[in-house]
Amino acid sequence: MQSILTFGEILKTLAKMEALLSNLAEYYTVVEQRSAIDDALIAQFQAKATELQAAAAALLTIEYDPEDPEGP
């Protein structure tokens, strides 16, 4: 099961992203109000998160076929 290494990297990256989002929440709470640019970047982040969620869901639909010439 070599995929466990990839999942480990993904989870590590997600944990870092969660920490960064928490930092932004703190920043917007006590340091500075969000700007229009911040709002645009947050919207871009939300769009990417939606894409990633769809890609993760698509992984659940993949059927293993060792005979597939198009395989990895």
ChimeraX attribute file (.defattr): number of C-alpha atoms within 10 A of each C-alpha:
attribute: neighborCount
match mode: 1-to-1
recipient: residues
	/A:1	4
	/A:2	6
	/A:3	7
	/A:4	9
	/A:5	10
	/A:6	10
	/A:7	11
	/A:8	11
	/A:9	11
	/A:10	12
	/A:11	12
	/A:12	12
	/A:13	12
	/A:14	12
	/A:15	12
	/A:16	12
	/A:17	12
	/A:18	12
	/A:19	12
	/A:20	12
	/A:21	12
	/A:22	12
	/A:23	12
	/A:24	14
	/A:25	13
	/A:26	12
	/A:27	13
	/A:28	14
	/A:29	11
	/A:30	8
	/A:31	10
	/A:32	10
	/A:33	10
	/A:34	14
	/A:35	10
	/A:36	9
	/A:37	9
	/A:38	12
	/A:39	11
	/A:40	11
	/A:41	12
	/A:42	13
	/A:43	12
	/A:44	12
	/A:45	12
	/A:46	12
	/A:47	12
	/A:48	12
	/A:49	12
	/A:50	12
	/A:51	12
	/A:52	12
	/A:53	11
	/A:54	11
	/A:55	11
	/A:56	11
	/A:57	11
	/A:58	10
	/A:59	9
	/A:60	8
	/A:61	8
	/A:62	8
	/A:63	7
	/A:64	8
	/A:65	9
	/A:66	9
	/A:67	7
	/A:68	8
	/A:69	7
	/A:70	7
	/A:71	8
	/A:72	5
